[in-house]
């Protein structure tokens, strides 16, 4: 026979998991928003760096950052 204490414990654990998942969903959503903003900014900076190549290392650096941001965003969307 299952005791009431065990049922309460199981319900509490289930509720904790649900709340934890909701917090993670909120964090993931926020991270995705931040990444989308970062990607837009990097695209703008990259376009400017290509138009005005004052620093030859700037465009490749921005391309790497942009690729990393795209990869992280894709990983978050996949999860």
PDB file of N, CA, C and O in Angstrom:
ATOM      1  N   UNK A   1       0.830  -1.167   0.000  1.00  0.00           N
ATOM      2  CA  UNK A   1       0.000   0.000   0.000  1.00  0.00           C
ATOM      3  C   UNK A   1       0.886   1.247   0.000  1.00  0.00           C
ATOM      4  O   UNK A   1       1.853   1.322   0.758  1.00  0.00           O
ATOM      5  N   UNK A   2       0.560   2.218  -0.843  1.00  0.00           N
ATOM      6  CA  UNK A   2       1.347   3.436  -0.971  1.00  0.00           C
ATOM      7  C   UNK A   2       0.913   4.419   0.103  1.00  0.00           C
ATOM      8  O   UNK A   2      -0.273   4.693   0.284  1.00  0.00           O
ATOM      9  N   UNK A   3       1.884   4.929   0.795  1.00  0.00           N
ATOM     10  CA  UNK A   3       1.550   5.871   1.867  1.00  0.00           C
ATOM     11  C   UNK A   3       1.273   7.254   1.288  1.00  0.00           C
ATOM     12  O   UNK A   3       1.701   7.570   0.178  1.00  0.00           O
ATOM     13  N   UNK A   4       0.570   8.057   2.035  1.00  0.00           N
ATOM     14  CA  UNK A   4       0.235   9.423   1.626  1.00  0.00           C
ATOM     15  C   UNK A   4       1.508  10.248   1.484  1.00  0.00           C
ATOM     16  O   UNK A   4       1.612  11.086   0.588  1.00  0.00           O
ATOM     17  N   UNK A   5       2.451  10.017   2.345  1.00  0.00           N
ATOM     18  CA  UNK A   5       3.711  10.768   2.291  1.00  0.00           C
ATOM     19  C   UNK A   5       4.447  10.515   0.980  1.00  0.00           C
ATOM     20  O   UNK A   5       5.031  11.437   0.410  1.00  0.00           O
ATOM     21  N   UNK A   6       4.423   9.271   0.495  1.00  0.00           N
ATOM     22  CA  UNK A   6       5.081   8.948  -0.768  1.00  0.00           C
ATOM     23  C   UNK A   6       4.358   9.612  -1.931  1.00  0.00           C
ATOM     24  O   UNK A   6       5.004  10.063  -2.877  1.00  0.00           O
ATOM     25  N   UNK A   7       3.040   9.680  -1.882  1.00  0.00           N
ATOM     26  CA  UNK A   7       2.271  10.316  -2.950  1.00  0.00           C
ATOM     27  C   UNK A   7       2.557  11.815  -2.983  1.00  0.00           C
ATOM     28  O   UNK A   7       2.714  12.398  -4.056  1.00  0.00           O
ATOM     29  N   UNK A   8       2.623  12.433  -1.814  1.00  0.00           N
ATOM     30  CA  UNK A   8       2.916  13.862  -1.730  1.00  0.00           C
ATOM     31  C   UNK A   8       4.323  14.125  -2.246  1.00  0.00           C
ATOM     32  O   UNK A   8       4.559  15.100  -2.959  1.00  0.00           O
ATOM     33  N   UNK A   9       5.246  13.259  -1.885  1.00  0.00           N
ATOM     34  CA  UNK A   9       6.627  13.400  -2.337  1.00  0.00           C
ATOM     35  C   UNK A   9       6.708  13.294  -3.854  1.00  0.00           C
ATOM     36  O   UNK A   9       7.413  14.079  -4.489  1.00  0.00           O
ATOM     37  N   UNK A  10       6.012  12.352  -4.435  1.00  0.00           N
ATOM     38  CA  UNK A  10       6.011  12.172  -5.889  1.00  0.00           C
ATOM     39  C   UNK A  10       5.389  13.385  -6.576  1.00  0.00           C
ATOM     40  O   UNK A  10       5.896  13.845  -7.598  1.00  0.00           O
ATOM     41  N   UNK A  11       4.290  13.908  -6.020  1.00  0.00           N
ATOM     42  CA  UNK A  11       3.658  15.095  -6.589  1.00  0.00           C
ATOM     43  C   UNK A  11       4.579  16.303  -6.511  1.00  0.00           C
ATOM     44  O   UNK A  11       4.653  17.095  -7.450  1.00  0.00           O
ATOM     45  N   UNK A  12       5.272  16.442  -5.405  1.00  0.00           N
ATOM     46  CA  UNK A  12       6.196  17.553  -5.219  1.00  0.00           C
ATOM     47  C   UNK A  12       7.340  17.465  -6.226  1.00  0.00           C
ATOM     48  O   UNK A  12       7.742  18.471  -6.811  1.00  0.00           O
ATOM     49  N   UNK A  13       7.854  16.264  -6.420  1.00  0.00           N
ATOM     50  CA  UNK A  13       8.935  16.067  -7.377  1.00  0.00           C
ATOM     51  C   UNK A  13       8.470  16.380  -8.791  1.00  0.00           C
ATOM     52  O   UNK A  13       9.199  17.010  -9.557  1.00  0.00           O
ATOM     53  N   UNK A  14       7.275  15.951  -9.143  1.00  0.00           N
ATOM     54  CA  UNK A  14       6.710  16.236 -10.456  1.00  0.00           C
ATOM     55  C   UNK A  14       6.539  17.733 -10.661  1.00  0.00           C
ATOM     56  O   UNK A  14       6.853  18.254 -11.732  1.00  0.00           O
ATOM     57  N   UNK A  15       6.052  18.418  -9.658  1.00  0.00           N
ATOM     58  CA  UNK A  15       5.862  19.866  -9.729  1.00  0.00           C
ATOM     59  C   UNK A  15       7.211  20.563  -9.873  1.00  0.00           C
ATOM     60  O   UNK A  15       7.346  21.505 -10.654  1.00  0.00           O
ATOM     61  N   UNK A  16       8.206  20.103  -9.123  1.00  0.00           N
ATOM     62  CA  UNK A  16       9.545  20.682  -9.213  1.00  0.00           C
ATOM     63  C   UNK A  16      10.100  20.534 -10.626  1.00  0.00           C
ATOM     64  O   UNK A  16      10.662  21.484 -11.172  1.00  0.00           O
ATOM     65  N   UNK A  17       9.949  19.362 -11.218  1.00  0.00           N
ATOM     66  CA  UNK A  17      10.446  19.131 -12.585  1.00  0.00           C
ATOM     67  C   UNK A  17       9.753  20.059 -13.574  1.00  0.00           C
ATOM     68  O   UNK A  17      10.395  20.622 -14.461  1.00  0.00           O
ATOM     69  N   UNK A  18       8.437  20.215 -13.419  1.00  0.00           N
ATOM     70  CA  UNK A  18       7.680  21.086 -14.317  1.00  0.00           C
ATOM     71  C   UNK A  18       8.157  22.534 -14.194  1.00  0.00           C
ATOM     72  O   UNK A  18       8.370  23.202 -15.206  1.00  0.00           O
ATOM     73  N   UNK A  19       8.325  23.024 -12.961  1.00  0.00           N
ATOM     74  CA  UNK A  19       8.791  24.392 -12.740  1.00  0.00           C
ATOM     75  C   UNK A  19      10.198  24.579 -13.286  1.00  0.00           C
ATOM     76  O   UNK A  19      10.507  25.618 -13.870  1.00  0.00           O
ATOM     77  N   UNK A  20      11.046  23.586 -13.100  1.00  0.00           N
ATOM     78  CA  UNK A  20      12.421  23.660 -13.602  1.00  0.00           C
ATOM     79  C   UNK A  20      12.412  23.747 -15.126  1.00  0.00           C
ATOM     80  O   UNK A  20      13.158  24.535 -15.708  1.00  0.00           O
ATOM     81  N   UNK A  21      11.578  22.949 -15.769  1.00  0.00           N
ATOM     82  CA  UNK A  21      11.494  22.969 -17.228  1.00  0.00           C
ATOM     83  C   UNK A  21      10.982  24.321 -17.721  1.00  0.00           C
ATOM     84  O   UNK A  21      11.483  24.842 -18.717  1.00  0.00           O
ATOM     85  N   UNK A  22       9.998  24.893 -17.043  1.00  0.00           N
ATOM     86  CA  UNK A  22       9.470  26.195 -17.432  1.00  0.00           C
ATOM     87  C   UNK A  22      10.546  27.272 -17.308  1.00  0.00           C
ATOM     88  O   UNK A  22      10.660  28.144 -18.169  1.00  0.00           O
ATOM     89  N   UNK A  23      11.333  27.209 -16.238  1.00  0.00           N
ATOM     90  CA  UNK A  23      12.426  28.179 -16.071  1.00  0.00           C
ATOM     91  C   UNK A  23      13.446  28.018 -17.182  1.00  0.00           C
ATOM     92  O   UNK A  23      13.940  29.006 -17.725  1.00  0.00           O
ATOM     93  N   UNK A  24      13.765  26.768 -17.524  1.00  0.00           N
ATOM     94  CA  UNK A  24      14.723  26.533 -18.598  1.00  0.00           C
ATOM     95  C   UNK A  24      14.163  27.028 -19.924  1.00  0.00           C
ATOM     96  O   UNK A  24      14.902  27.587 -20.733  1.00  0.00           O
ATOM     97  N   UNK A  25      12.872  26.831 -20.158  1.00  0.00           N
ATOM     98  CA  UNK A  25      12.258  27.315 -21.385  1.00  0.00           C
ATOM     99  C   UNK A  25      12.368  28.831 -21.467  1.00  0.00           C
ATOM    100  O   UNK A  25      12.663  29.375 -22.531  1.00  0.00           O
ATOM    101  N   UNK A  26      12.134  29.516 -20.356  1.00  0.00           N
ATOM    102  CA  UNK A  26      12.237  30.973 -20.335  1.00  0.00           C
ATOM    103  C   UNK A  26      13.674  31.414 -20.598  1.00  0.00           C
ATOM    104  O   UNK A  26      13.913  32.371 -21.334  1.00  0.00           O
ATOM    105  N   UNK A  27      14.620  30.715 -19.995  1.00  0.00           N
ATOM    106  CA  UNK A  27      16.028  31.048 -20.202  1.00  0.00           C
ATOM    107  C   UNK A  27      16.431  30.806 -21.653  1.00  0.00           C
ATOM    108  O   UNK A  27      17.146  31.612 -22.249  1.00  0.00           O
ATOM    109  N   UNK A  28      15.971  29.696 -22.215  1.00  0.00           N
ATOM    110  CA  UNK A  28      16.285  29.382 -23.610  1.00  0.00           C
ATOM    111  C   UNK A  28      15.671  30.414 -24.546  1.00  0.00           C
ATOM    112  O   UNK A  28      16.316  30.851 -25.499  1.00  0.00           O
ATOM    113  N   UNK A  29      14.432  30.804 -24.280  1.00  0.00           N
ATOM    114  CA  UNK A  29      13.783  31.825 -25.105  1.00  0.00           C
ATOM    115  C   UNK A  29      14.561  33.131 -25.054  1.00  0.00           C
ATOM    116  O   UNK A  29      14.808  33.755 -26.085  1.00  0.00           O
ATOM    117  N   UNK A  30      14.944  33.539 -23.853  1.00  0.00           N
ATOM    118  CA  UNK A  30      15.695  34.774 -23.693  1.00  0.00           C
ATOM    119  C   UNK A  30      17.027  34.678 -24.404  1.00  0.00           C
ATOM    120  O   UNK A  30      17.441  35.630 -25.065  1.00  0.00           O
ATOM    121  N   UNK A  31      17.704  33.552 -24.286  1.00  0.00           N
ATOM    122  CA  UNK A  31      18.997  33.367 -24.949  1.00  0.00           C
ATOM    123  C   UNK A  31      18.829  33.427 -26.464  1.00  0.00           C
ATOM    124  O   UNK A  31      19.675  33.987 -27.162  1.00  0.00           O
ATOM    125  N   UNK A  32      17.744  32.853 -26.975  1.00  0.00           N
ATOM    126  CA  UNK A  32      17.487  32.896 -28.410  1.00  0.00           C
ATOM    127  C   UNK A  32      17.246  34.336 -28.871  1.00  0.00           C
ATOM    128  O   UNK A  32      17.725  34.736 -29.932  1.00  0.00           O
ATOM    129  N   UNK A  33      16.512  35.107 -28.085  1.00  0.00           N
ATOM    130  CA  UNK A  33      16.281  36.514 -28.426  1.00  0.00           C
ATOM    131  C   UNK A  33      17.592  37.291 -28.448  1.00  0.00           C
ATOM    132  O   UNK A  33      17.836  38.086 -29.355  1.00  0.00           O
ATOM    133  N   UNK A  34      18.429  37.057 -27.450  1.00  0.00           N
ATOM    134  CA  UNK A  34      19.719  37.741 -27.377  1.00  0.00           C
ATOM    135  C   UNK A  34      20.588  37.356 -28.572  1.00  0.00           C
ATOM    136  O   UNK A  34      21.255  38.210 -29.155  1.00  0.00           O
ATOM    137  N   UNK A  35      20.584  36.088 -28.934  1.00  0.00           N
ATOM    138  CA  UNK A  35      21.378  35.638 -30.079  1.00  0.00           C
ATOM    139  C   UNK A  35      20.873  36.254 -31.385  1.00  0.00           C
ATOM    140  O   UNK A  35      21.673  36.637 -32.238  1.00  0.00           O
ATOM    141  N   UNK A  36      19.561  36.350 -31.544  1.00  0.00           N
ATOM    142  CA  UNK A  36      19.011  36.958 -32.753  1.00  0.00           C
ATOM    143  C   UNK A  36      19.423  38.422 -32.855  1.00  0.00           C
ATOM    144  O   UNK A  36      19.741  38.905 -33.941  1.00  0.00           O
ATOM    145  N   UNK A  37      19.417  39.124 -31.732  1.00  0.00           N
ATOM    146  CA  UNK A  37      19.866  40.517 -31.729  1.00  0.00           C
ATOM    147  C   UNK A  37      21.356  40.608 -32.049  1.00  0.00           C
ATOM    148  O   UNK A  37      21.789  41.492 -32.789  1.00  0.00           O
ATOM    149  N   UNK A  38      22.129  39.693 -31.488  1.00  0.00           N
ATOM    150  CA  UNK A  38      23.571  39.684 -31.731  1.00  0.00           C
ATOM    151  C   UNK A  38      23.866  39.397 -33.204  1.00  0.00           C
ATOM    152  O   UNK A  38      24.753  40.010 -33.798  1.00  0.00           O
ATOM    153  N   UNK A  39      23.124  38.469 -33.780  1.00  0.00           N
ATOM    154  CA  UNK A  39      23.312  38.132 -35.195  1.00  0.00           C
ATOM    155  C   UNK A  39      23.011  39.342 -36.069  1.00  0.00           C
ATOM    156  O   UNK A  39      23.762  39.635 -37.000  1.00  0.00           O
ATOM    157  N   UNK A  40      21.925  40.045 -35.781  1.00  0.00           N
ATOM    158  CA  UNK A  40      21.577  41.240 -36.561  1.00  0.00           C
ATOM    159  C   UNK A  40      22.685  42.289 -36.463  1.00  0.00           C
ATOM    160  O   UNK A  40      23.061  42.904 -37.461  1.00  0.00           O
ATOM    161  N   UNK A  41      23.199  42.485 -35.253  1.00  0.00           N
ATOM    162  CA  UNK A  41      24.267  43.461 -35.050  1.00  0.00           C
ATOM    163  C   UNK A  41      25.534  43.053 -35.789  1.00  0.00           C
ATOM    164  O   UNK A  41      26.175  43.876 -36.442  1.00  0.00           O
ATOM    165  N   UNK A  42      25.888  41.777 -35.682  1.00  0.00           N
ATOM    166  CA  UNK A  42      27.099  41.291 -36.355  1.00  0.00           C
ATOM    167  C   UNK A  42      26.973  41.386 -37.872  1.00  0.00           C
ATOM    168  O   UNK A  42      27.949  41.704 -38.552  1.00  0.00           O
ATOM    169  N   UNK A  43      25.795  41.116 -38.405  1.00  0.00           N
ATOM    170  CA  UNK A  43      25.594  41.234 -39.853  1.00  0.00           C
ATOM    171  C   UNK A  43      25.793  42.678 -40.301  1.00  0.00           C
ATOM    172  O   UNK A  43      26.402  42.942 -41.338  1.00  0.00           O
ATOM    173  N   UNK A  44      25.274  43.599 -39.511  1.00  0.00           N
ATOM    174  CA  UNK A  44      25.436  45.022 -39.814  1.00  0.00           C
ATOM    175  C   UNK A  44      26.912  45.422 -39.762  1.00  0.00           C
ATOM    176  O   UNK A  44      27.406  46.104 -40.660  1.00  0.00           O
ATOM    177  N   UNK A  45      27.606  44.999 -38.718  1.00  0.00           N
ATOM    178  CA  UNK A  45      29.026  45.310 -38.579  1.00  0.00           C
ATOM    179  C   UNK A  45      29.855  44.684 -39.692  1.00  0.00           C
ATOM    180  O   UNK A  45      30.789  45.298 -40.207  1.00  0.00           O
ATOM    181  N   UNK A  46      29.503  43.461 -40.055  1.00  0.00           N
ATOM    182  CA  UNK A  46      30.232  42.767 -41.121  1.00  0.00           C
ATOM    183  C   UNK A  46      30.054  43.478 -42.457  1.00  0.00           C
ATOM    184  O   UNK A  46      31.009  43.625 -43.219  1.00  0.00           O
ATOM    185  N   UNK A  47      28.841  43.916 -42.738  1.00  0.00           N
ATOM    186  CA  UNK A  47      28.602  44.654 -43.980  1.00  0.00           C
ATOM    187  C   UNK A  47      29.446  45.925 -44.012  1.00  0.00           C
ATOM    188  O   UNK A  47      30.028  46.261 -45.044  1.00  0.00           O
ATOM    189  N   UNK A  48      29.514  46.627 -42.891  1.00  0.00           N
ATOM    190  CA  UNK A  48      30.339  47.827 -42.813  1.00  0.00           C
ATOM    191  C   UNK A  48      31.815  47.520 -42.949  1.00  0.00           C
ATOM    192  O   UNK A  48      32.548  48.269 -43.595  1.00  0.00           O
ATOM    193  N   UNK A  49      32.258  46.430 -42.351  1.00  0.00           N
ATOM    194  CA  UNK A  49      33.673  46.048 -42.429  1.00  0.00           C
ATOM    195  C   UNK A  49      34.060  45.669 -43.853  1.00  0.00           C
ATOM    196  O   UNK A  49      35.192  45.904 -44.276  1.00  0.00           O
ATOM    197  N   UNK A  50      33.126  45.085 -44.587  1.00  0.00           N
ATOM    198  CA  UNK A  50      33.419  44.718 -45.980  1.00  0.00           C
ATOM    199  C   UNK A  50      33.431  45.949 -46.887  1.00  0.00           C
ATOM    200  O   UNK A  50      34.200  46.002 -47.846  1.00  0.00           O
ATOM    201  N   UNK A  51      32.585  46.935 -46.590  1.00  0.00           N
ATOM    202  CA  UNK A  51      32.557  48.158 -47.392  1.00  0.00           C
ATOM    203  C   UNK A  51      33.784  49.023 -47.135  1.00  0.00           C
ATOM    204  O   UNK A  51      34.295  49.671 -48.048  1.00  0.00           O
ATOM    205  N   UNK A  52      34.250  49.032 -45.903  1.00  0.00           N
ATOM    206  CA  UNK A  52      35.374  49.861 -45.518  1.00  0.00           C
ATOM    207  C   UNK A  52      36.445  49.004 -44.850  1.00  0.00           C
ATOM    208  O   UNK A  52      36.528  48.954 -43.623  1.00  0.00           O
ATOM    209  N   UNK A  53      37.259  48.333 -45.652  1.00  0.00           N
ATOM    210  CA  UNK A  53      38.239  47.388 -45.084  1.00  0.00           C
ATOM    211  C   UNK A  53      39.465  48.082 -44.480  1.00  0.00           C
ATOM    212  O   UNK A  53      40.581  47.922 -44.974  1.00  0.00           O
ATOM    213  N   UNK A  54      39.250  48.851 -43.413  1.00  0.00           N
ATOM    214  CA  UNK A  54      40.373  49.506 -42.732  1.00  0.00           C
ATOM    215  C   UNK A  54      41.256  48.484 -42.028  1.00  0.00           C
ATOM    216  O   UNK A  54      42.483  48.567 -42.078  1.00  0.00           O
ATOM    217  N   UNK A  55      40.623  47.529 -41.379  1.00  0.00           N
ATOM    218  CA  UNK A  55      41.338  46.495 -40.635  1.00  0.00           C
ATOM    219  C   UNK A  55      41.083  45.157 -41.325  1.00  0.00           C
ATOM    220  O   UNK A  55      39.960  44.654 -41.286  1.00  0.00           O
ATOM    221  N   UNK A  56      42.099  44.572 -41.954  1.00  0.00           N
ATOM    222  CA  UNK A  56      41.894  43.322 -42.691  1.00  0.00           C
ATOM    223  C   UNK A  56      41.506  42.119 -41.816  1.00  0.00           C
ATOM    224  O   UNK A  56      41.028  41.109 -42.333  1.00  0.00           O
ATOM    225  N   UNK A  57      41.708  42.221 -40.514  1.00  0.00           N
ATOM    226  CA  UNK A  57      41.365  41.101 -39.627  1.00  0.00           C
ATOM    227  C   UNK A  57      39.939  41.204 -39.090  1.00  0.00           C
ATOM    228  O   UNK A  57      39.423  40.250 -38.509  1.00  0.00           O
ATOM    229  N   UNK A  58      39.302  42.361 -39.281  1.00  0.00           N
ATOM    230  CA  UNK A  58      37.983  42.566 -38.691  1.00  0.00           C
ATOM    231  C   UNK A  58      36.902  41.704 -39.354  1.00  0.00           C
ATOM    232  O   UNK A  58      36.112  41.072 -38.653  1.00  0.00           O
ATOM    233  N   UNK A  59      36.856  41.668 -40.675  1.00  0.00           N
ATOM    234  CA  UNK A  59      35.814  40.897 -41.373  1.00  0.00           C
ATOM    235  C   UNK A  59      35.882  39.403 -41.027  1.00  0.00           C
ATOM    236  O   UNK A  59      34.851  38.815 -40.701  1.00  0.00           O
ATOM    237  N   UNK A  60      37.060  38.772 -41.087  1.00  0.00           N
ATOM    238  CA  UNK A  60      37.116  37.348 -40.709  1.00  0.00           C
ATOM    239  C   UNK A  60      36.710  37.101 -39.248  1.00  0.00           C
ATOM    240  O   UNK A  60      36.070  36.093 -38.946  1.00  0.00           O
ATOM    241  N   UNK A  61      37.079  38.014 -38.347  1.00  0.00           N
ATOM    242  CA  UNK A  61      36.708  37.876 -36.939  1.00  0.00           C
ATOM    243  C   UNK A  61      35.188  37.949 -36.781  1.00  0.00           C
ATOM    244  O   UNK A  61      34.593  37.151 -36.058  1.00  0.00           O
ATOM    245  N   UNK A  62      34.575  38.903 -37.458  1.00  0.00           N
ATOM    246  CA  UNK A  62      33.126  39.050 -37.386  1.00  0.00           C
ATOM    247  C   UNK A  62      32.419  37.842 -38.004  1.00  0.00           C
ATOM    248  O   UNK A  62      31.384  37.400 -37.504  1.00  0.00           O
ATOM    249  N   UNK A  63      32.982  37.312 -39.092  1.00  0.00           N
ATOM    250  CA  UNK A  63      32.393  36.121 -39.716  1.00  0.00           C
ATOM    251  C   UNK A  63      32.426  34.927 -38.760  1.00  0.00           C
ATOM    252  O   UNK A  63      31.474  34.149 -38.696  1.00  0.00           O
ATOM    253  N   UNK A  64      33.531  34.789 -38.015  1.00  0.00           N
ATOM    254  CA  UNK A  64      33.633  33.701 -37.038  1.00  0.00           C
ATOM    255  C   UNK A  64      32.603  33.872 -35.920  1.00  0.00           C
ATOM    256  O   UNK A  64      31.936  32.916 -35.525  1.00  0.00           O
ATOM    257  N   UNK A  65      32.483  35.106 -35.415  1.00  0.00           N
ATOM    258  CA  UNK A  65      31.504  35.368 -34.358  1.00  0.00           C
ATOM    259  C   UNK A  65      30.085  35.105 -34.854  1.00  0.00           C
ATOM    260  O   UNK A  65      29.253  34.556 -34.131  1.00  0.00           O
ATOM    261  N   UNK A  66      29.825  35.501 -36.087  1.00  0.00           N
ATOM    262  CA  UNK A  66      28.501  35.304 -36.682  1.00  0.00           C
ATOM    263  C   UNK A  66      28.201  33.814 -36.840  1.00  0.00           C
ATOM    264  O   UNK A  66      27.094  33.366 -36.543  1.00  0.00           O
ATOM    265  N   UNK A  67      29.174  33.060 -37.299  1.00  0.00           N
ATOM    266  CA  UNK A  67      28.989  31.611 -37.457  1.00  0.00           C
ATOM    267  C   UNK A  67      28.739  30.941 -36.102  1.00  0.00           C
ATOM    268  O   UNK A  67      27.903  30.045 -35.993  1.00  0.00           O
ATOM    269  N   UNK A  68      29.467  31.380 -35.073  1.00  0.00           N
ATOM    270  CA  UNK A  68      29.287  30.812 -33.733  1.00  0.00           C
ATOM    271  C   UNK A  68      27.895  31.132 -33.193  1.00  0.00           C
ATOM    272  O   UNK A  68      27.252  30.282 -32.577  1.00  0.00           O
ATOM    273  N   UNK A  69      27.435  32.351 -33.424  1.00  0.00           N
ATOM    274  CA  UNK A  69      26.101  32.733 -32.951  1.00  0.00           C
ATOM    275  C   UNK A  69      25.023  31.936 -33.685  1.00  0.00           C
ATOM    276  O   UNK A  69      24.055  31.484 -33.074  1.00  0.00           O
ATOM    277  N   UNK A  70      25.195  31.766 -34.993  1.00  0.00           N
ATOM    278  CA  UNK A  70      24.248  30.957 -35.767  1.00  0.00           C
ATOM    279  C   UNK A  70      24.229  29.509 -35.274  1.00  0.00           C
ATOM    280  O   UNK A  70      23.162  28.905 -35.163  1.00  0.00           O
ATOM    281  N   UNK A  71      25.392  28.958 -34.982  1.00  0.00           N
ATOM    282  CA  UNK A  71      25.488  27.577 -34.517  1.00  0.00           C
ATOM    283  C   UNK A  71      24.805  27.416 -33.157  1.00  0.00           C
ATOM    284  O   UNK A  71      24.098  26.435 -32.928  1.00  0.00           O
ATOM    285  N   UNK A  72      25.017  28.374 -32.262  1.00  0.00           N
ATOM    286  CA  UNK A  72      24.394  28.291 -30.936  1.00  0.00           C
ATOM    287  C   UNK A  72      22.886  28.413 -31.047  1.00  0.00           C
ATOM    288  O   UNK A  72      22.150  27.706 -30.359  1.00  0.00           O
ATOM    289  N   UNK A  73      22.422  29.312 -31.915  1.00  0.00           N
ATOM    290  CA  UNK A  73      20.978  29.481 -32.106  1.00  0.00           C
ATOM    291  C   UNK A  73      20.366  28.209 -32.687  1.00  0.00           C
ATOM    292  O   UNK A  73      19.291  27.785 -32.263  1.00  0.00           O
ATOM    293  N   UNK A  74      21.043  27.605 -33.650  1.00  0.00           N
ATOM    294  CA  UNK A  74      20.544  26.356 -34.240  1.00  0.00           C
ATOM    295  C   UNK A  74      20.473  25.241 -33.193  1.00  0.00           C
ATOM    296  O   UNK A  74      19.528  24.451 -33.179  1.00  0.00           O
ATOM    297  N   UNK A  75      21.476  25.187 -32.322  1.00  0.00           N
ATOM    298  CA  UNK A  75      21.494  24.166 -31.280  1.00  0.00           C
ATOM    299  C   UNK A  75      20.331  24.372 -30.296  1.00  0.00           C
ATOM    300  O   UNK A  75      19.715  23.404 -29.850  1.00  0.00           O
ATOM    301  N   UNK A  76      20.042  25.608 -29.969  1.00  0.00           N
ATOM    302  CA  UNK A  76      18.916  25.893 -29.060  1.00  0.00           C
ATOM    303  C   UNK A  76      17.578  25.548 -29.713  1.00  0.00           C
ATOM    304  O   UNK A  76      16.675  25.034 -29.053  1.00  0.00           O
ATOM    305  N   UNK A  77      17.458  25.829 -30.998  1.00  0.00           N
ATOM    306  CA  UNK A  77      16.212  25.511 -31.695  1.00  0.00           C
ATOM    307  C   UNK A  77      16.015  24.010 -31.818  1.00  0.00           C
ATOM    308  O   UNK A  77      14.888  23.515 -31.796  1.00  0.00           O
ATOM    309  N   UNK A  78      17.122  23.294 -31.947  1.00  0.00           N
ATOM    310  CA  UNK A  78      17.055  21.830 -32.107  1.00  0.00           C
ATOM    311  C   UNK A  78      16.672  21.141 -30.802  1.00  0.00           C
ATOM    312  O   UNK A  78      15.991  20.115 -30.803  1.00  0.00           O
ATOM    313  N   UNK A  79      17.119  21.717 -29.693  1.00  0.00           N
ATOM    314  CA  UNK A  79      16.883  21.090 -28.376  1.00  0.00           C
ATOM    315  C   UNK A  79      15.450  21.186 -27.904  1.00  0.00           C
ATOM    316  O   UNK A  79      15.123  20.702 -26.820  1.00  0.00           O
TER     317      UNK A  79
END
